[in-house]
Amino acid sequence: MGLFGLLFLAFSSALVLHFNLSTAQTHVTEFCLGGNYTTNSTFQADLSILLSSMSNNNSTSRNNTRFFTNTVRRNSDGVYGLFQCRGDYTSEDCKNCAKTATEEVTNRCPFKKETVLFYDECLLHYSDKNFIYNLQLDPAVFLVNSVDISNADQFTPRLNTLMEGIVARALSNSSSLFAVGKSYFTSSKNISGLAQCTQDISTTDCGRCLNRSISQLSCCDTKQGGQVIKPSCIVRFEIYNFFGPEAIIPALPPAPAPPPPPTPITAPPITARSYG
């Protein structure tokens, strides 16, 4: 996991991690799942064919650089693969991420029959079971910025409203199931948010995944950033702009007015009295 440190095990096989944003790399995390395959096995040979085809984008389902699936099945087992690029990156970014992911995946999870590998720009998922078109809510990983937010009472309501709006826009965009957005939480600072599902699942299943994930952002709503990552969807927020070069950002809502200055306290007049 590199710079990520394990905090605790929670939910169903969910990991909560703290990380240093200033040194975070393109690689984010991975799920190493299922049983093991052996050297020189049929599965290893089929996996090699699958990864080569996905690196070269020789997809049997969609011939584009943003999302594609493929299957290599020379016997009753077979291996199934899915690649998806994040919706705010360029086609060239996606090609480069596909190349990197297919080269690194077997080193990240050696000899595993199922792996989901996440980068900022893309994800790669392969398995000996046909997972394509099936919603997968587990496992989940929570990445938490270790820096506290200074004004959580203003921040959390704005974050919740922002993420709910982003999820609604992602679900309305059925071709990509992706959206980003920003919102002010003070007159000078804003929150950036993102939501995306894998394009093999239905809009209904995407809504289930994203809505559950934003409810789990309570892990991070007093922090300056956080992510919930699952095989079928991701949600993320930060207080800086982490979007890729092709992000389409809706206009920001008006910034909240600064709080009024405190009312000065006037001392009561003092009446002079004579005593004699």
N, C-alpha and C positions, 0 to 999 in steps of 0.2 A: 504493500500500500504506500510505500514511500514516506512522504511527510505526514500522512494521515495517522492519527493515534486512536486506538480503540477506546471508547468510553464505556459502553455497556451494551449488553444484549437485551433487546426489547422486541415486543410484538412477536410475530411468527418469523423467526430467523431474520430479524431486522437489526442492522448495525447502526449505531450512532457514532459519528466521527467528528472530531474537531480538526480544523485545518488552518494553515496560514495562507491567506489569499495572496499575499505578495509573492509567494514562491510556488504557488500551485502550477502544475504543469498541464499540458494538453490531456494527458491520461488522467482519468478521474477515478474509476474503480472497476471491479469485475466481480461477477458471480461465478464461482467454480462449482458446478453441480453434477449430479448423476454419478454413475459408476466410472470405472477406468477402462481404457482400452490398452492393448499391448502393442509393443513394437512389431512392425511388419504384419499387423493384422489387416483384415479386409476393411475394417472401419477406418484405420489410419490411412489406408490408400484412398478410400472414398472421401475422407475429410480433406486430404491433400488436393484431390480433384476439385472439390467444392470450393476451397479457399482460393485456388488458382483462378477458377471461373469468376468468383466474386471480385477478386482483385482486378481482373480484366473487364469486369462489368459485362460478362456474357450471361445475362439473366434470361431465364426462360419465362419470366412473368412480366417484367417491365424493363424495357431497354432505355433506362435513363440513369443519371448519376446520383439521384437523391434517395431513391427507395427501390430495392429489388429483392427478390427471393429466388432461391434455387434449391434443387434436390438432386442428390446423386444416390441412386438406388440400384445397385447391381445384385443385391440379394434381398432377403426378406427384411433386413434391418434398415439399411439406408442411413443417410445423414441429411438433415434439413438446415437451410441457412437463410438468414435475413440480414440485410444491411439497410440502415437508414441514416441519412445526413440530417443535421439540424436545419430547420427551415430558414435560418437567417444567414447561411453560409453560401458561398459561390460554388458553381459546378466544379471549378478547379480545386477548391478546398475539399469538396466531397470526394473527388478522385484520389487526392493525396491521403485523405483519412482512410479510405477503403484499402489503399495499398499498405499503409502503416498497420491498420487493424489486422489484416489477414497475415501480415508478417509476424506480428507480435502475439497473436492470440494463443498459440500453443505454448509459448514461453510463460505467459501470464498464468495459465492453468494447465500445466503439463499432464498429458494423458487423460484428461477429463472428457467424458462423452457429451457434456453440455457445458457451454460457457456463454456468458453475456458480458461483453467487453464495452466499456463506456469511455468515450473521449468527449471533450467539449464540443467537438465538431460532428461526431457521429457515434453510432453504436453498431456492434456486430454480434449476432446471436447464432449459434449453431447447436444442434442437438441430435441425438439418435432417435428422438420422438418427434412426431409431427406437431409442433406448437403453433404453426402458422394459422392465423385467423382465430386463435384462442386467446382470450383475456388471461393475463398472468399478473396477479397482484403481489405475489411473493416469489422470491424474497424481496426485501426492501432495504435500502440504505439511506441514512439521514446524515447529511453533511452540514455541519453547523459552524458558522463563523464564530470564533472565540471572543470577539469584541462585543461588549454590551452596547445596546442602543441607549442613549442618554434620556430620551423622553418617550418611554414605551406607551404612556397613556395616550399620546397623540399618534404614535407610530402604528400600533397594532390595529386600530380600526381602519386606518388608511390602507394598511397592507391587506387586510381581509377584503375590503371593497375592491382593491386593485386586482387581486388574484381571482375573485369571483367573476369580474368583468373579463379578464384574460381567458379564463376557462370557457365562458360563454362565446367569445369570439372564436376560440379554437374549434369548438363544436359546430359553429356555424360555417366553418371553412372545411367542408367534408373532404376536399381533395388533399389537404395537407395535415389536418388536425393539429394545427400549430398557430400560436399567437404570442405576441409580446405586448408590453405596455409599460407606461410610466405614470406615476402620480406623485404630487408633492405631499410631504408630510410636515414640512415647515415652509415658511415663505421663501426659503433659499435652497432647500434640499429636497431631492426626490428619490423614490424607490423605483427600481427597474424589476420587472417580473416576466416570466416565461412559462409556457405550458406546451407540451407536445406529447402526442400518442404515436405509437407505431401505426403505420397506415394499413396494416393487415386487419385490424380490428374494426368493429362497427362503431358508429357514432355513439350508440347507447353504451357499449362497453367502454369506450373512451371516456364518456361522462362519468361512469362509475369509478374508473381509475383516477381521473383528475380530481373529482370531488373528494374522494377518500384521501388523496394525497394532500390537498390543500388543508383538509381538516387536521392532518398530521404535521403541518407546518407550525403547529403550536409548540413543537420542539424548539423552534427557532425564533419565535415572534418577539423576544426581548433582545435579539441579537441583530447585528448589522447585515446578516445574510444567511441563507440556508437553502438546501435542496432536499427533495425527496425523490429517490430514483428507484424505479421498478422496471421489470422487463418490458412492460407494455406502455409506460408513460414516465415522464419527468415533469417536475415543477421546480422553479427556482426563483429566488429574489435576492437582490443585493442593493446597497445604497450607492452603487456606482454603475456606470454603463458597461455591461458585459456582452452586449449584443454583437452579432456578426455583421459583416459589411452590407448584407442585403436585408436587414431588418426593416420592416414597415411599421413605424411607431405611430399610433393614433395621437392626435393632439392632446396635450396634457390638460386636465381640468384646471380651473383657476386655483392658484395657490391660496392656502388659508391666510386670512388676514393676521398680521402679528397681534399679539395680545395687547390690549390697551395699557397705557402706563398706569402705575398705581395711583389711586386718588390721594393727594396730599392730605395729611391730617392737620387740621387747624386747631391750635390750642384755644380754649375758651378765653374770652377777654377777662382781664383782671381788673376788678373795680377797687379803686383806692378808698379806704375808709379812715376816718379820723377817730382816735380814741382819746378820751380825756376825762 
